Amino acid sequence: MLANFSVIFAPNPKQAVAEMFRVLRPGDRMVLSPWLPKGAIYEVGELLNYNKSPKKSSPWSDRSSLKDLFGIHSAEIEILEEEIVFEESSAQAWFTDLEMNHPVWRAIRNLAGDV
């Protein structure tokens, strides 16, 4: 099972993890990719948030919380931390590029009559 930047948005992490374990067969593996509270993606999130709401700690980006979430299922977990390198000069430049060129943003602008 692969959850690439998806399950981290589930409102109830314990319930989401329980459901993932429910659908796994014996011997299956689960791979998750959460965002960590640092780096370019985090900075873009900060730009979008505009300090409108206080930040909540995410159990998906904290090692001890992950161990708690998965440990209740007697799972053997391995936590690897990798980084994605962005080529833009800043988080703002990266976001602007996505806003102009990403297919989802283009579709939204098209629906809004902004293209």
Stockholm file with secondary structure:
# STOCKHOLM 1.0

chainA/1-115         MLANFSVIFAPNPKQAVAEMFRVLRPGDRMVLSPWLPKGAIYEVGELLNYNKSPKKSSPWSDRSSLKDLFGIHSAEIEILEEEIVFEESSAQAWFTDLEMNHPVWRAIRNLAGDV
#=GR chainA/1-115 SS CEEESSGGGCSCHHHHHHHHHHHCCTTCCCEEECCCSSHHHHHHHHHHHTTCSCCCCCGGGCHHHHHHHHHTTTCCCCCCCCCCCCCSSSHHHHHHHHHHHCHHHHHHHHHTTCC
#=GC SS_cons         CEEESSGGGCSCHHHHHHHHHHHCCTTCCCEEECCCSSHHHHHHHHHHHTTCSCCCCCGGGCHHHHHHHHHTTTCCCCCCCCCCCCCSSSHHHHHHHHHHHCHHHHHHHHHTTCC
//
